[in-house]
Amino acid sequence: MSRMGRLFTMEHNIQSDLGQEVKQNAEVSTTTSDGKRLNDHQSEMVAYILSGKNRRKIFAYITSQPSYGYKIAKDLEIHPTSVIRTLNDLKSMNIIRCMNPLSHRWKFYTLTTDAEKVKDLILSMCAESSIISEI
């Protein structure tokens, strides 16, 4: 076998090994604690929440107690504008919902049913990596 052929074979073997490793990691990260697989939207929700510091904090707070923006800002010591922006982002991703959308003040937020399904997975991932230490 020529030198090019050996290099190609080695590179191909490394890529296939990495591909299998990535597939195994993807399977681990897309299953809940009870072994159910997440659909694409749920996987996107998990990635979206875990990728932002304020999103993680606010999500953890809302899982423990549905609340309104100013109380979240006060308890988590995050600027109210950042909290409202994050709440709107989470709402647009269908992670939380506003229980009184017609109200202009004191909007009360809670998790959607899709977010309830992945709540334990997200909180366990945060706890394992010590992402949310303040809560």
N, CA, C and O atoms as CSV, one atom per row, in Angstrom:
chain,resi,resn,atom,element,x,y,z
A,1,MET,N,N,0.855,-1.172,0.000
A,1,MET,CA,C,0.000,0.000,0.000
A,1,MET,C,C,0.902,1.236,0.000
A,1,MET,O,O,1.915,1.279,0.698
A,2,SER,N,N,0.530,2.206,-0.768
A,2,SER,CA,C,1.326,3.424,-0.872
A,2,SER,C,C,1.196,4.247,0.410
A,2,SER,O,O,0.315,4.010,1.236
A,3,ARG,N,N,2.086,5.206,0.549
A,3,ARG,CA,C,2.074,6.074,1.730
A,3,ARG,C,C,0.769,6.865,1.799
A,3,ARG,O,O,0.193,7.019,2.877
A,4,MET,N,N,0.297,7.371,0.647
A,4,MET,CA,C,-0.968,8.115,0.607
A,4,MET,C,C,-2.125,7.228,1.046
A,4,MET,O,O,-3.023,7.665,1.765
A,5,GLY,N,N,-2.090,5.991,0.607
A,5,GLY,CA,C,-3.144,5.063,0.965
A,5,GLY,C,C,-3.179,4.806,2.461
A,5,GLY,O,O,-4.253,4.748,3.059
A,6,ARG,N,N,-1.986,4.647,3.081
A,6,ARG,CA,C,-1.917,4.418,4.525
A,6,ARG,C,C,-2.424,5.647,5.286
A,6,ARG,O,O,-3.161,5.516,6.263
A,7,LEU,N,N,-2.025,6.844,4.833
A,7,LEU,CA,C,-2.477,8.067,5.489
A,7,LEU,C,C,-4.000,8.212,5.405
A,7,LEU,O,O,-4.658,8.583,6.376
A,8,PHE,N,N,-4.538,7.913,4.226
A,8,PHE,CA,C,-5.984,7.996,4.047
A,8,PHE,C,C,-6.684,6.998,4.962
A,8,PHE,O,O,-7.691,7.332,5.586
A,9,THR,N,N,-6.162,5.778,5.048
A,9,THR,CA,C,-6.770,4.751,5.892
A,9,THR,C,C,-6.711,5.163,7.360
A,9,THR,O,O,-7.695,5.004,8.083
A,10,MET,N,N,-5.566,5.693,7.812
A,10,MET,CA,C,-5.441,6.136,9.203
A,10,MET,C,C,-6.407,7.279,9.489
A,10,MET,O,O,-7.069,7.294,10.527
A,11,GLU,N,N,-6.486,8.228,8.574
A,11,GLU,CA,C,-7.383,9.370,8.757
A,11,GLU,C,C,-8.832,8.904,8.791
A,11,GLU,O,O,-9.625,9.382,9.601
A,12,HIS,N,N,-9.173,7.974,7.913
A,12,HIS,CA,C,-10.534,7.448,7.864
A,12,HIS,C,C,-10.873,6.732,9.174
A,12,HIS,O,O,-11.973,6.900,9.701
A,13,ASN,N,N,-9.936,5.933,9.703
A,13,ASN,CA,C,-10.169,5.226,10.961
A,13,ASN,C,C,-10.350,6.201,12.118
A,13,ASN,O,O,-11.215,6.002,12.971
A,14,ILE,N,N,-9.541,7.249,12.148
A,14,ILE,CA,C,-9.663,8.253,13.213
A,14,ILE,C,C,-11.015,8.952,13.118
A,14,ILE,O,O,-11.683,9.147,14.133
A,15,GLN,N,N,-11.422,9.330,11.907
A,15,GLN,CA,C,-12.704,10.005,11.735
A,15,GLN,C,C,-13.859,9.100,12.129
A,15,GLN,O,O,-14.816,9.553,12.757
A,16,SER,N,N,-13.780,7.813,11.763
A,16,SER,CA,C,-14.882,6.926,12.113
A,16,SER,C,C,-14.922,6.689,13.618
A,16,SER,O,O,-16.007,6.584,14.191
A,17,ASP,N,N,-13.745,6.602,14.283
A,17,ASP,CA,C,-13.723,6.476,15.738
A,17,ASP,C,C,-14.321,7.710,16.395
A,17,ASP,O,O,-15.109,7.598,17.334
A,18,LEU,N,N,-13.947,8.891,15.903
A,18,LEU,CA,C,-14.505,10.127,16.442
A,18,LEU,C,C,-16.003,10.205,16.187
A,18,LEU,O,O,-16.764,10.665,17.038
A,19,GLY,N,N,-16.416,9.756,15.018
A,19,GLY,CA,C,-17.837,9.765,14.687
A,19,GLY,C,C,-18.636,8.898,15.634
A,19,GLY,O,O,-19.721,9.284,16.068
A,20,GLN,N,N,-18.102,7.708,15.963
A,20,GLN,CA,C,-18.787,6.831,16.900
A,20,GLN,C,C,-18.831,7.451,18.287
A,20,GLN,O,O,-19.840,7.350,18.986
A,21,GLU,N,N,-17.732,8.098,18.689
A,21,GLU,CA,C,-17.681,8.749,19.995
A,21,GLU,C,C,-18.698,9.886,20.068
A,21,GLU,O,O,-19.380,10.043,21.081
A,22,VAL,N,N,-18.803,10.672,19.009
A,22,VAL,CA,C,-19.765,11.769,18.972
A,22,VAL,C,C,-21.185,11.223,19.026
A,22,VAL,O,O,-22.036,11.774,19.724
A,23,LYS,N,N,-21.448,10.135,18.288
A,23,LYS,CA,C,-22.785,9.534,18.312
A,23,LYS,C,C,-23.133,9.048,19.714
A,23,LYS,O,O,-24.257,9.241,20.178
A,24,GLN,N,N,-22.158,8.406,20.403
A,24,GLN,CA,C,-22.419,7.930,21.753
A,24,GLN,C,C,-22.704,9.095,22.689
A,24,GLN,O,O,-23.628,9.018,23.498
A,25,ASN,N,N,-21.931,10.171,22.597
A,25,ASN,CA,C,-22.169,11.339,23.430
A,25,ASN,C,C,-23.512,11.971,23.123
A,25,ASN,O,O,-24.201,12.430,24.033
A,26,ALA,N,N,-23.892,12.003,21.863
A,26,ALA,CA,C,-25.182,12.577,21.481
A,26,ALA,C,C,-26.321,11.749,22.053
A,26,ALA,O,O,-27.338,12.298,22.476
A,27,GLU,N,N,-26.155,10.428,22.068
A,27,GLU,CA,C,-27.203,9.581,22.627
A,27,GLU,C,C,-27.336,9.803,24.126
A,27,GLU,O,O,-28.447,9.840,24.655
A,28,VAL,N,N,-26.222,9.948,24.801
A,28,VAL,CA,C,-26.259,10.179,26.240
A,28,VAL,C,C,-26.929,11.498,26.547
A,28,VAL,O,O,-27.748,11.576,27.463
A,29,SER,N,N,-26.603,12.526,25.810
A,29,SER,CA,C,-27.116,13.852,26.118
A,29,SER,C,C,-28.551,14.074,25.649
A,29,SER,O,O,-29.165,15.070,26.030
A,30,THR,N,N,-29.095,13.183,24.841
A,30,THR,CA,C,-30.462,13.376,24.367
A,30,THR,C,C,-31.431,12.375,24.977
A,30,THR,O,O,-32.488,12.108,24.406
A,31,THR,N,N,-31.080,11.823,26.129
A,31,THR,CA,C,-32.004,10.938,26.832
A,31,THR,C,C,-32.237,11.478,28.229
A,31,THR,O,O,-31.328,12.019,28.858
A,32,THR,N,N,-33.457,11.327,28.705
A,32,THR,CA,C,-33.793,11.793,30.040
A,32,THR,C,C,-33.395,10.739,31.058
A,32,THR,O,O,-32.920,9.662,30.695
A,33,SER,N,N,-33.589,11.051,32.332
A,33,SER,CA,C,-33.195,10.127,33.393
A,33,SER,C,C,-33.992,8.825,33.352
A,33,SER,O,O,-33.500,7.790,33.800
A,34,ASP,N,N,-35.206,8.862,32.826
A,34,ASP,CA,C,-35.991,7.634,32.726
A,34,ASP,C,C,-35.794,6.919,31.393
A,34,ASP,O,O,-36.527,5.982,31.078
A,35,GLY,N,N,-34.810,7.354,30.612
A,35,GLY,CA,C,-34.447,6.653,29.383
A,35,GLY,C,C,-35.200,7.081,28.146
A,35,GLY,O,O,-34.969,6.518,27.075
A,36,LYS,N,N,-36.090,8.050,28.242
A,36,LYS,CA,C,-36.838,8.504,27.072
A,36,LYS,C,C,-35.962,9.423,26.230
A,36,LYS,O,O,-35.195,10.228,26.757
A,37,ARG,N,N,-36.089,9.289,24.927
A,37,ARG,CA,C,-35.311,10.133,24.012
A,37,ARG,C,C,-36.021,11.476,23.835
A,37,ARG,O,O,-37.250,11.554,23.825
A,38,LEU,N,N,-35.219,12.522,23.698
A,38,LEU,CA,C,-35.764,13.860,23.475
A,38,LEU,C,C,-36.008,14.073,21.994
A,38,LEU,O,O,-35.253,13.584,21.154
A,39,ASN,N,N,-37.071,14.809,21.676
A,39,ASN,CA,C,-37.273,15.177,20.281
A,39,ASN,C,C,-36.390,16.383,19.962
A,39,ASN,O,O,-35.725,16.919,20.848
A,40,ASP,N,N,-36.385,16.805,18.702
A,40,ASP,CA,C,-35.497,17.890,18.277
A,40,ASP,C,C,-35.761,19.192,19.031
A,40,ASP,O,O,-34.824,19.883,19.431
A,41,HIS,N,N,-37.035,19.525,19.223
A,41,HIS,CA,C,-37.368,20.769,19.925
A,41,HIS,C,C,-36.874,20.724,21.371
A,41,HIS,O,O,-36.354,21.719,21.877
A,42,GLN,N,N,-37.031,19.593,22.032
A,42,GLN,CA,C,-36.574,19.469,23.410
A,42,GLN,C,C,-35.047,19.557,23.495
A,42,GLN,O,O,-34.506,20.155,24.426
A,43,SER,N,N,-34.364,18.964,22.527
A,43,SER,CA,C,-32.897,19.050,22.494
A,43,SER,C,C,-32.441,20.496,22.293
A,43,SER,O,O,-31.472,20.941,22.909
A,44,GLU,N,N,-33.149,21.223,21.425
A,44,GLU,CA,C,-32.839,22.640,21.217
A,44,GLU,C,C,-33.074,23.444,22.488
A,44,GLU,O,O,-32.300,24.345,22.811
A,45,MET,N,N,-34.150,23.115,23.211
A,45,MET,CA,C,-34.437,23.812,24.459
A,45,MET,C,C,-33.308,23.607,25.463
A,45,MET,O,O,-32.852,24.559,26.096
A,46,VAL,N,N,-32.863,22.371,25.606
A,46,VAL,CA,C,-31.788,22.064,26.558
A,46,VAL,C,C,-30.537,22.860,26.195
A,46,VAL,O,O,-29.934,23.502,27.056
A,47,ALA,N,N,-30.150,22.820,24.932
A,47,ALA,CA,C,-28.947,23.529,24.496
A,47,ALA,C,C,-29.099,25.034,24.681
A,47,ALA,O,O,-28.160,25.706,25.108
A,48,TYR,N,N,-30.272,25.565,24.362
A,48,TYR,CA,C,-30.508,27.005,24.467
A,48,TYR,C,C,-30.422,27.473,25.922
A,48,TYR,O,O,-29.806,28.500,26.208
A,49,ILE,N,N,-31.028,26.736,26.825
A,49,ILE,CA,C,-31.020,27.130,28.232
A,49,ILE,C,C,-29.613,27.039,28.809
A,49,ILE,O,O,-29.171,27.947,29.512
A,50,LEU,N,N,-28.913,25.955,28.518
A,50,LEU,CA,C,-27.587,25.753,29.093
A,50,LEU,C,C,-26.539,26.715,28.540
A,50,LEU,O,O,-25.488,26.902,29.152
A,51,SER,N,N,-26.815,27.324,27.390
A,51,SER,CA,C,-25.811,28.178,26.769
A,51,SER,C,C,-25.806,29.621,27.288
A,51,SER,O,O,-24.986,30.426,26.847
A,52,GLY,N,N,-26.691,29.955,28.200
A,52,GLY,CA,C,-26.719,31.326,28.718
A,52,GLY,C,C,-26.787,31.358,30.237
A,52,GLY,O,O,-27.604,30.659,30.837
A,53,LYS,N,N,-25.942,32.158,30.859
A,53,LYS,CA,C,-25.880,32.240,32.322
A,53,LYS,C,C,-27.219,32.705,32.911
A,53,LYS,O,O,-27.746,32.073,33.827
A,54,ASN,N,N,-27.764,33.801,32.390
A,54,ASN,CA,C,-29.041,34.298,32.901
A,54,ASN,C,C,-30.183,33.338,32.589
A,54,ASN,O,O,-31.099,33.183,33.396
A,55,ARG,N,N,-30.135,32.692,31.419
A,55,ARG,CA,C,-31.180,31.721,31.083
A,55,ARG,C,C,-31.182,30.571,32.085
A,55,ARG,O,O,-32.243,30.134,32.529
A,56,ARG,N,N,-29.988,30.078,32.443
A,56,ARG,CA,C,-29.897,28.981,33.414
A,56,ARG,C,C,-30.454,29.409,34.768
A,56,ARG,O,O,-31.230,28.680,35.385
A,57,LYS,N,N,-30.058,30.585,35.222
A,57,LYS,CA,C,-30.513,31.067,36.529
A,57,LYS,C,C,-32.025,31.267,36.557
A,57,LYS,O,O,-32.703,30.836,37.490
A,58,ILE,N,N,-32.541,31.926,35.526
A,58,ILE,CA,C,-33.976,32.219,35.483
A,58,ILE,C,C,-34.787,30.943,35.311
A,58,ILE,O,O,-35.840,30.793,35.929
A,59,PHE,N,N,-34.310,30.023,34.479
A,59,PHE,CA,C,-35.014,28.749,34.308
A,59,PHE,C,C,-35.077,27.996,35.634
A,59,PHE,O,O,-36.134,27.488,36.007
A,60,ALA,N,N,-33.958,27.919,36.346
A,60,ALA,CA,C,-33.933,27.224,37.635
A,60,ALA,C,C,-34.875,27.899,38.634
A,60,ALA,O,O,-35.549,27.226,39.413
A,61,TYR,N,N,-34.915,29.218,38.604
A,61,TYR,CA,C,-35.792,29.949,39.512
A,61,TYR,C,C,-37.264,29.659,39.202
A,61,TYR,O,O,-38.056,29.409,40.111
A,62,ILE,N,N,-37.619,29.693,37.933
A,62,ILE,CA,C,-39.021,29.474,37.549
A,62,ILE,C,C,-39.438,28.016,37.794
A,62,ILE,O,O,-40.611,27.748,38.054
A,63,THR,N,N,-38.496,27.082,37.714
A,63,THR,CA,C,-38.866,25.690,38.010
A,63,THR,C,C,-39.215,25.527,39.481
A,63,THR,O,O,-40.070,24.714,39.833
A,64,SER,N,N,-38.561,26.293,40.339
A,64,SER,CA,C,-38.853,26.167,41.767
A,64,SER,C,C,-40.125,26.914,42.163
A,64,SER,O,O,-40.860,26.481,43.051
A,65,GLN,N,N,-40.377,28.045,41.491
A,65,GLN,CA,C,-41.582,28.819,41.802
A,65,GLN,C,C,-41.928,29.739,40.647
A,65,GLN,O,O,-41.151,30.641,40.334
A,66,PRO,N,N,-43.063,29.543,40.008
A,66,PRO,CA,C,-43.480,30.478,38.960
A,66,PRO,C,C,-43.541,31.890,39.554
A,66,PRO,O,O,-43.987,32.077,40.686
A,67,SER,N,N,-43.093,32.868,38.785
A,67,SER,CA,C,-42.981,34.205,39.351
A,67,SER,C,C,-43.090,35.273,38.282
A,67,SER,O,O,-43.312,34.966,37.111
A,68,TYR,N,N,-42.938,36.509,38.674
A,68,TYR,CA,C,-42.979,37.649,37.770
A,68,TYR,C,C,-41.590,38.279,37.679
A,68,TYR,O,O,-40.733,38.039,38.530
A,69,GLY,N,N,-41.379,39.084,36.643
A,69,GLY,CA,C,-40.064,39.589,36.293
A,69,GLY,C,C,-39.330,40.348,37.377
A,69,GLY,O,O,-38.153,40.082,37.621
A,70,TYR,N,N,-39.992,41.286,38.033
A,70,TYR,CA,C,-39.295,42.100,39.021
A,70,TYR,C,C,-38.836,41.266,40.207
A,70,TYR,O,O,-37.737,41.478,40.719
A,71,LYS,N,N,-39.649,40.332,40.647
A,71,LYS,CA,C,-39.273,39.468,41.776
A,71,LYS,C,C,-38.075,38.604,41.397
A,71,LYS,O,O,-37.174,38.401,42.210
A,72,ILE,N,N,-38.060,38.098,40.174
A,72,ILE,CA,C,-36.926,37.307,39.705
A,72,ILE,C,C,-35.659,38.172,39.720
A,72,ILE,O,O,-34.610,37.745,40.202
A,73,ALA,N,N,-35.773,39.389,39.188
A,73,ALA,CA,C,-34.627,40.300,39.140
A,73,ALA,C,C,-34.114,40.607,40.546
A,73,ALA,O,O,-32.907,40.622,40.786
A,74,LYS,N,N,-35.023,40.846,41.451
A,74,LYS,CA,C,-34.641,41.187,42.826
A,74,LYS,C,C,-33.979,39.995,43.516
A,74,LYS,O,O,-32.928,40.149,44.137
A,75,ASP,N,N,-34.577,38.817,43.416
A,75,ASP,CA,C,-34.054,37.635,44.107
A,75,ASP,C,C,-32.734,37.148,43.520
A,75,ASP,O,O,-31.856,36.709,44.262
A,76,LEU,N,N,-32.581,37.217,42.195
A,76,LEU,CA,C,-31.359,36.731,41.552
A,76,LEU,C,C,-30.294,37.817,41.394
A,76,LEU,O,O,-29.174,37.544,40.962
A,77,GLU,N,N,-30.658,39.054,41.752
A,77,GLU,CA,C,-29.750,40.196,41.634
A,77,GLU,C,C,-29.241,40.362,40.193
A,77,GLU,O,O,-28.045,40.514,39.945
A,78,ILE,N,N,-30.191,40.327,39.265
A,78,ILE,CA,C,-29.923,40.568,37.848
A,78,ILE,C,C,-30.710,41.828,37.480
A,78,ILE,O,O,-31.822,42.031,37.968
A,79,HIS,N,N,-30.145,42.657,36.634
A,79,HIS,CA,C,-30.825,43.897,36.235
A,79,HIS,C,C,-32.194,43.554,35.623
A,79,HIS,O,O,-32.290,42.635,34.810
A,80,PRO,N,N,-33.257,44.288,36.008
A,80,PRO,CA,C,-34.600,43.988,35.499
A,80,PRO,C,C,-34.708,43.947,33.977
A,80,PRO,O,O,-35.454,43.133,33.433
A,81,THR,N,N,-33.970,44.817,33.286
A,81,THR,CA,C,-34.015,44.807,31.822
A,81,THR,C,C,-33.487,43.480,31.270
A,81,THR,O,O,-34.040,42.933,30.315
A,82,SER,N,N,-32.418,42.970,31.876
A,82,SER,CA,C,-31.865,41.681,31.434
A,82,SER,C,C,-32.839,40.547,31.709
A,82,SER,O,O,-32.966,39.620,30.910
A,83,VAL,N,N,-33.521,40.624,32.837
A,83,VAL,CA,C,-34.499,39.584,33.178
A,83,VAL,C,C,-35.650,39.595,32.184
A,83,VAL,O,O,-36.039,38.542,31.680
A,84,ILE,N,N,-36.201,40.766,31.895
A,84,ILE,CA,C,-37.326,40.863,30.962
A,84,ILE,C,C,-36.913,40.388,29.569
A,84,ILE,O,O,-37.666,39.679,28.901
A,85,ARG,N,N,-35.724,40.779,29.139
A,85,ARG,CA,C,-35.234,40.334,27.832
A,85,ARG,C,C,-35.099,38.804,27.804
A,85,ARG,O,O,-35.498,38.159,26.834
A,86,THR,N,N,-34.540,38.238,28.860
A,86,THR,CA,C,-34.370,36.785,28.930
A,86,THR,C,C,-35.721,36.084,28.991
A,86,THR,O,O,-35.910,35.050,28.350
A,87,LEU,N,N,-36.658,36.632,29.752
A,87,LEU,CA,C,-38.003,36.044,29.811
A,87,LEU,C,C,-38.656,36.057,28.432
A,87,LEU,O,O,-39.287,35.077,28.038
A,88,ASN,N,N,-38.511,37.153,27.701
A,88,ASN,CA,C,-39.078,37.216,26.346
A,88,ASN,C,C,-38.411,36.208,25.409
A,88,ASN,O,O,-39.078,35.599,24.574
A,89,ASP,N,N,-37.084,36.031,25.550
A,89,ASP,CA,C,-36.383,35.034,24.741
A,89,ASP,C,C,-36.871,33.623,25.066
A,89,ASP,O,O,-37.125,32.823,24.165
A,90,LEU,N,N,-36.999,33.327,26.351
A,90,LEU,CA,C,-37.478,32.000,26.758
A,90,LEU,C,C,-38.913,31.768,26.298
A,90,LEU,O,O,-39.288,30.655,25.929
A,91,LYS,N,N,-39.707,32.834,26.326
A,91,LYS,CA,C,-41.095,32.727,25.863
A,91,LYS,C,C,-41.148,32.480,24.356
A,91,LYS,O,O,-41.970,31.693,23.887
A,92,SER,N,N,-40.280,33.142,23.599
A,92,SER,CA,C,-40.278,32.951,22.141
A,92,SER,C,C,-39.812,31.542,21.756
A,92,SER,O,O,-40.161,31.045,20.685
A,93,MET,N,N,-39.022,30.899,22.626
A,93,MET,CA,C,-38.569,29.523,22.375
A,93,MET,C,C,-39.559,28.499,22.925
A,93,MET,O,O,-39.290,27.299,22.874
A,94,ASN,N,N,-40.698,28.951,23.451
A,94,ASN,CA,C,-41.736,28.087,24.010
A,94,ASN,C,C,-41.205,27.284,25.204
A,94,ASN,O,O,-41.545,26.114,25.376
A,95,ILE,N,N,-40.368,27.927,26.023
A,95,ILE,CA,C,-39.840,27.293,27.226
A,95,ILE,C,C,-40.666,27.716,28.436
A,95,ILE,O,O,-40.939,26.910,29.325
A,96,ILE,N,N,-41.059,28.979,28.459
A,96,ILE,CA,C,-41.949,29.479,29.500
A,96,ILE,C,C,-43.168,30.093,28.832
A,96,ILE,O,O,-43.176,30.353,27.629
A,97,ARG,N,N,-44.196,30.317,29.637
A,97,ARG,CA,C,-45.381,30.991,29.106
A,97,ARG,C,C,-45.856,31.998,30.139
A,97,ARG,O,O,-45.663,31.831,31.343
A,98,CYS,N,N,-46.475,33.034,29.634
A,98,CYS,CA,C,-47.029,34.070,30.487
A,98,CYS,C,C,-48.462,33.667,30.823
A,98,CYS,O,O,-49.270,33.412,29.929
A,99,MET,N,N,-48.768,33.613,32.112
A,99,MET,CA,C,-50.097,33.172,32.522
A,99,MET,C,C,-51.152,34.268,32.383
A,99,MET,O,O,-52.347,33.975,32.346
A,100,ASN,N,N,-50.723,35.523,32.306
A,100,ASN,CA,C,-51.654,36.643,32.124
A,100,ASN,C,C,-51.131,37.567,31.018
A,100,ASN,O,O,-50.699,38.681,31.313
A,101,PRO,N,N,-51.158,37.130,29.753
A,101,PRO,CA,C,-50.540,37.899,28.667
A,101,PRO,C,C,-51.201,39.245,28.381
A,101,PRO,O,O,-50.564,40.116,27.788
A,102,LEU,N,N,-52.432,39.439,28.774
A,102,LEU,CA,C,-53.105,40.709,28.501
A,102,LEU,C,C,-52.717,41.800,29.502
A,102,LEU,O,O,-52.956,42.982,29.257
A,103,SER,N,N,-52.134,41.413,30.596
A,103,SER,CA,C,-51.711,42.382,31.596
A,103,SER,C,C,-50.451,43.108,31.130
A,103,SER,O,O,-49.562,42.509,30.525
A,104,HIS,N,N,-50.390,44.400,31.420
A,104,HIS,CA,C,-49.207,45.172,31.058
A,104,HIS,C,C,-48.190,45.201,32.193
A,104,HIS,O,O,-47.020,45.521,31.981
A,105,ARG,N,N,-48.637,44.870,33.380
A,105,ARG,CA,C,-47.753,44.852,34.543
A,105,ARG,C,C,-47.927,43.526,35.263
A,105,ARG,O,O,-48.951,42.857,35.124
A,106,TRP,N,N,-46.914,43.155,36.034
A,106,TRP,CA,C,-46.949,41.952,36.858
A,106,TRP,C,C,-47.265,40.697,36.049
A,106,TRP,O,O,-48.142,39.915,36.416
A,107,LYS,N,N,-46.546,40.515,34.954
A,107,LYS,CA,C,-46.728,39.313,34.143
A,107,LYS,C,C,-46.130,38.132,34.892
A,107,LYS,O,O,-44.983,38.172,35.337
A,108,PHE,N,N,-46.919,37.094,35.019
A,108,PHE,CA,C,-46.563,35.922,35.800
A,108,PHE,C,C,-46.133,34.809,34.855
A,108,PHE,O,O,-46.881,34.455,33.943
A,109,TYR,N,N,-44.928,34.244,35.058
A,109,TYR,CA,C,-44.357,33.260,34.142
A,109,TYR,C,C,-44.244,31.891,34.790
A,109,TYR,O,O,-43.946,31.767,35.978
A,110,THR,N,N,-44.487,30.869,33.983
A,110,THR,CA,C,-44.354,29.481,34.409
A,110,THR,C,C,-43.799,28.649,33.253
A,110,THR,O,O,-43.734,29.129,32.121
A,111,LEU,N,N,-43.403,27.413,33.528
A,111,LEU,CA,C,-42.856,26.546,32.478
A,111,LEU,C,C,-43.957,26.007,31.583
A,111,LEU,O,O,-45.093,25.823,32.020
A,112,THR,N,N,-43.613,25.755,30.326
A,112,THR,CA,C,-44.535,25.081,29.415
A,112,THR,C,C,-44.468,23.580,29.672
A,112,THR,O,O,-43.595,23.109,30.401
A,113,THR,N,N,-45.379,22.837,29.081
A,113,THR,CA,C,-45.376,21.384,29.274
A,113,THR,C,C,-44.127,20.748,28.665
A,113,THR,O,O,-43.606,19.774,29.208
A,114,ASP,N,N,-43.639,21.287,27.539
A,114,ASP,CA,C,-42.400,20.769,26.941
A,114,ASP,C,C,-41.215,20.992,27.877
A,114,ASP,O,O,-40.367,20.112,28.029
A,115,ALA,N,N,-41.155,22.153,28.499
A,115,ALA,CA,C,-40.052,22.454,29.405
A,115,ALA,C,C,-40.134,21.593,30.667
A,115,ALA,O,O,-39.105,21.219,31.230
A,116,GLU,N,N,-41.338,21.282,31.105
A,116,GLU,CA,C,-41.510,20.400,32.275
A,116,GLU,C,C,-40.903,19.023,32.006
A,116,GLU,O,O,-40.366,18.387,32.913
A,117,LYS,N,N,-40.991,18.567,30.751
A,117,LYS,CA,C,-40.468,17.244,30.396
A,117,LYS,C,C,-38.949,17.181,30.485
A,117,LYS,O,O,-38.399,16.121,30.785
A,118,VAL,N,N,-38.260,18.286,30.234
A,118,VAL,CA,C,-36.791,18.291,30.243
A,118,VAL,C,C,-36.215,18.991,31.473
A,118,VAL,O,O,-34.998,19.122,31.603
A,119,LYS,N,N,-37.086,19.437,32.370
A,119,LYS,CA,C,-36.651,20.174,33.554
A,119,LYS,C,C,-35.622,19.395,34.375
A,119,LYS,O,O,-34.575,19.936,34.731
A,120,ASP,N,N,-35.912,18.140,34.674
A,120,ASP,CA,C,-35.004,17.346,35.504
A,120,ASP,C,C,-33.653,17.145,34.833
A,120,ASP,O,O,-32.612,17.193,35.489
A,121,LEU,N,N,-33.674,16.920,33.521
A,121,LEU,CA,C,-32.427,16.741,32.784
A,121,LEU,C,C,-31.578,18.009,32.856
A,121,LEU,O,O,-30.378,17.937,33.123
A,122,ILE,N,N,-32.185,19.155,32.623
A,122,ILE,CA,C,-31.447,20.419,32.633
A,122,ILE,C,C,-30.891,20.711,34.024
A,122,ILE,O,O,-29.726,21.086,34.162
A,123,LEU,N,N,-31.718,20.542,35.054
A,123,LEU,CA,C,-31.263,20.828,36.413
A,123,LEU,C,C,-30.162,19.863,36.842
A,123,LEU,O,O,-29.236,20.262,37.549
A,124,SER,N,N,-30.248,18.601,36.425
A,124,SER,CA,C,-29.193,17.649,36.792
A,124,SER,C,C,-27.893,17.979,36.062
A,124,SER,O,O,-26.811,17.836,36.632
A,125,MET,N,N,-27.989,18.419,34.805
A,125,MET,CA,C,-26.783,18.811,34.069
A,125,MET,C,C,-26.149,20.042,34.706
A,125,MET,O,O,-24.924,20.136,34.781
A,126,CYS,N,N,-26.958,20.973,35.161
A,126,CYS,CA,C,-26.438,22.168,35.823
A,126,CYS,C,C,-25.784,21.800,37.153
A,126,CYS,O,O,-24.730,22.336,37.496
A,127,ALA,N,N,-26.401,20.893,37.898
A,127,ALA,CA,C,-25.862,20.501,39.200
A,127,ALA,C,C,-24.554,19.724,39.051
A,127,ALA,O,O,-23.624,19.914,39.835
A,128,GLU,N,N,-24.483,18.848,38.042
A,128,GLU,CA,C,-23.270,18.059,37.823
A,128,GLU,C,C,-22.076,18.934,37.514
A,128,GLU,O,O,-20.967,18.671,37.981
A,129,SER,N,N,-22.298,19.969,36.733
A,129,SER,CA,C,-21.178,20.812,36.341
A,129,SER,C,C,-21.062,22.069,37.198
A,129,SER,O,O,-20.290,22.972,36.875
A,130,SER,N,N,-21.824,22.130,38.288
A,130,SER,CA,C,-21.804,23.266,39.212
A,130,SER,C,C,-22.067,24.587,38.504
A,130,SER,O,O,-21.486,25.612,38.859
A,131,ILE,N,N,-22.936,24.566,37.510
A,131,ILE,CA,C,-23.251,25.787,36.762
A,131,ILE,C,C,-24.051,26.745,37.621
A,131,ILE,O,O,-23.795,27.949,37.632
A,132,ILE,N,N,-25.019,26.204,38.340
A,132,ILE,CA,C,-25.870,27.073,39.165
A,132,ILE,C,C,-25.493,26.826,40.619
A,132,ILE,O,O,-26.042,25.936,41.269
A,133,SER,N,N,-24.576,27.597,41.113
A,133,SER,CA,C,-24.147,27.427,42.489
A,133,SER,C,C,-24.847,28.412,43.423
A,133,SER,O,O,-24.894,28.191,44.633
A,134,GLU,N,N,-25.384,29.486,42.876
A,134,GLU,CA,C,-26.010,30.512,43.699
A,134,GLU,C,C,-27.410,30.137,44.138
A,134,GLU,O,O,-27.929,30.689,45.109
A,135,ILE,N,N,-28.030,29.194,43.424
A,135,ILE,CA,C,-29.443,28.897,43.702
A,135,ILE,C,C,-29.550,27.711,44.611
A,135,ILE,O,O,-30.656,27.302,44.965
